[in-house]
C-alpha cells in the first residue's frame, strides 16, 4: 500500500490544481467500491470520487497506474454500541435478568419482580406507566384526574394555601405548611417554590393567574380538576397529606403515576395499584373509542420495567373493589 504524493494526486482545474496529501492508494485488479469508479486505462487515469455531495477529479500519472486499477480507501467508521445497552450500568444489566422482557405477568407477580429489581442505596418510588387508546390533542380525549392511594405515597407533602380571612385559620388548623394571600403570591413570583401542592380558594384565582407561566410547567398551578381549587380547604389538605396524587395523560396517551415506595409491602402496593386502575377507568374520556387500555408497565425509579397483564389487572380490580 502506497501513500499518494502531491505530484501523484491533484484536484481538477476547477479547484485551482490544489494538492491532496494523505490519501491511501492501493494498486489492485478488483472492482472499485461503490464510493467511486475507475475509468479505462489511458495515458492518464482519472478517477471521480463522490463524497459529501462534492465531485473531485483527480489526475493520476499513467506510470503509477500501470499495474492495474487504483482504489482509494476511505477510513472505516467506528461501530456504535447497541442503542438499548448504551449507557446502562452493570447493576441494571444484572437486575433486568430477573424478569423476561415483554412477558406479561399477573399483578401480584409483577409487583414482586419490581421489588426484587430495586437494588440501589435509596428508597425508590414505585411507578405505573399505562398506555391508553386516546389522543390528547382532542379535547374529548384528554385525561386529568386525582386518586387517593389507600396506603399513601410514602412521601412528605408540603402544602401551601392561598386564602383570605377565616380560611387562612382553617388551613393552619388542617396542617398546611404555608398560608398566605397577596404576600405569598409575591414570594412565589420572586422564585419561592418550597412546596409540593398549592391549594387556592376560588376568590384568589384572579390574583394567581399571573403565576401561570411559572407554576404551569411545574404542575403546581391550582386547577379545579386536580382538586386544588376548592372552598373546602380542610378536606383538600387532609386528602393530599394522606396520599392523594394527581395524574394526566401525556401527549402520546401514556399515564405516568406513582403508587408508593419500593419499601412498601407487596399487599400495600397492590392495593394502591388497584386504586389507580379504578380511577383511570372511572375517568375514561368521553371520546375514547375501542380498546381503552393498551399496555401497563411497573418499575422503580432506576429499575427495569415489568409488564402487567392488563386483562388480569382489570379483573382483579373488579373483584377487589
RASULGI-V950896 format. One record per helix or strand. SS is the DSSP state (h for helix, s for strand). FROM is the first residue (numbers start at 1). TO is the last residue. If there is no record, write none. Layout:
SS,FROM,TO / SS,FROM,TO
//
This chain:
s,2,3 / s,10,10 / h,13,15 / s,19,19 / s,24,27 / s,36,38 / s,44,51 / s,54,61 / s,70,72 / h,90,98 / s,104,105 / h,107,116 / s,125,132 / h,139,141 / s,144,148 / s,159,162 / h,166,174 / s,178,180 / h,182,189 / s,197,200 / h,202,218 / h,224,226 / s,229,229 / h,233,242 / s,244,249 / s,254,261 / h,266,282 / s,293,300 / s,306,308 / h,310,320
//
